[in-house]
Amino acid sequence: MATVVTVPRDSSLQFRLVVGTNPETGAPIIQSKTFTRVKAAALDQNVYDVATALNGLQKYPLSEIRLEKESQLTE
């Protein structure tokens, strides 16, 4: 069996924004905004700091910040 090597790839930062409320259920209506090409070497704290700064530029309130990391598996 070959040894598997994990190679980090660029990730994406996703904002989940509350754009309204469902009038029938009262549940929040969530819309996503994605920023791609976040460098794999970026520290989670630095990504979070940038996300909170960008949040101030958004029209709608923030529900959640997601960082989706990608990796490539090779032998």
Contact map, one row per residue, 1 for C-alpha under 8 A:
111000000000000000000000000000000000000000000000000000000000000000000000000
111100000000000000000000000000000000000000000000000000000000000000000000001
111110000000000000000000000000000000000000000000000000000000000000000000001
011111000000000000000000000000000000000000000000000000000000000000000000111
001111100000000000000000000000000000000000000000000000000000000000000000111
000111110000000000000000000000000000000000000000000000000000000000000011110
000011111000000000000000000000000000000000000000000000000000000000000011110
000001111100000000000000000000000000000100000000000000000000000000001111000
000000111110000000000000000000000000001100000000000000000000000000001111000
000000011111000000000000000000000001111100000000000000000000000000001100000
000000001111100000000000000000000001111100000000000000000000000000111100000
000000000111110000000000000000000111110000000000000000000000000000111000000
000000000011111000000000000000000111010000000000001000000000000011110000000
000000000001111100000000000000011110000000000000000000000000000011110000000
000000000000111110000000000000011100000000000000000000000000011111000000000
000000000000011111000000000001111000000000000000000000000000011111000000000
000000000000001111100000000001111000000000000000000000000001111100000000000
000000000000000111111000000111100000000000000000000000000001111000000000000
000000000000000011111000000111100000000000000000000000000001100000000000000
000000000000000001111100000111000000000000000000000000000000000000000000000
000000000000000001111110011110000000000000000000000000000000000000000000000
000000000000000000011111111110000000000000000000000000000000000000000000000
000000000000000000001111111000000000000000000000000000000000000000000000000
000000000000000000000111110000000000000000000000000000000000000000000000000
000000000000000000000111111000000000000000000000000000000000000000000000000
000000000000000000001111111100000000000000000000000000000000000000000000000
000000000000000000001110111110000000000000000000000000000000000000000000000
000000000000000001111100011111000000000000000000000000000000000000000000000
000000000000000001111100001111100000000000000000000000000000000000000000000
000000000000000111110000000111110000000000000000000000000000001000000000000
000000000000000111100000000011111000000000000000000000000000000000000000000
000000000000011110000000000001111100000000000000000000000000000000000000000
000000000000011110000000000000111110000000000000000000000000000000000000000
000000000001111000000000000000011111000000000000000000000000000000000000000
000000000001110000000000000000001111110000000000000000000000000000000000000
000000000111100000000000000000000111110000000000000000000000000000000000000
000000000111000000000000000000000011111000000000000000000000000000000000000
000000000111100000000000000000000011111101000000000000000000000000000000000
000000001110000000000000000000000000111111000000000000000000000000000000000
000000011110000000000000000000000000011111000000000000000000000000001000000
000000000000000000000000000000000000001111100000000000000000000000000000000
000000000000000000000000000000000000011111110110000000000000000000000000000
000000000000000000000000000000000000000011111110000000000000000000000000000
000000000000000000000000000000000000000001111111000000000000000000000000000
000000000000000000000000000000000000000000111111100000000000000000000000000
000000000000000000000000000000000000000001111111110000000000000000000000000
000000000000000000000000000000000000000001111111111000000000000000000000000
000000000000000000000000000000000000000000011111111100000000000000000000000
000000000000000000000000000000000000000000001111111110000000000000000000000
000000000000000000000000000000000000000000000111111111000000000000000000000
000000000000100000000000000000000000000000000011111111100000000010000000000
000000000000000000000000000000000000000000000001111111110000000000000000000
000000000000000000000000000000000000000000000000111111111000000000000000000
000000000000000000000000000000000000000000000000011111111100000000000000000
000000000000000000000000000000000000000000000000001111111100010000000000000
000000000000000000000000000000000000000000000000000111111100000000000000000
000000000000000000000000000000000000000000000000000011111110000000000000000
000000000000000000000000000000000000000000000000000001111111100000000000000
000000000000000000000000000000000000000000000000000000001111100000000000000
000000000000000011100000000000000000000000000000000000000111110000000000000
000000000000000011100000000000000000000000000000000000000111111000000000000
000000000000001111000000000000000000000000000000000000100001111110000000000
000000000000001111000000000001000000000000000000000000000000111110000000000
000000000000001110000000000000000000000000000000000000000000011111000000000
000000000000111100000000000000000000000000000000001000000000011111100000000
000000000000111100000000000000000000000000000000000000000000000111110000000
000000000011110000000000000000000000000000000000000000000000000011111000000
000000000011110000000000000000000000000000000000000000000000000001111100000
000000011111000000000000000000000000000100000000000000000000000000111110000
000000011110000000000000000000000000000000000000000000000000000000011111000
000001111000000000000000000000000000000000000000000000000000000000001111100
000001111000000000000000000000000000000000000000000000000000000000000111110
000111100000000000000000000000000000000000000000000000000000000000000011111
000111100000000000000000000000000000000000000000000000000000000000000001111
011110000000000000000000000000000000000000000000000000000000000000000000111
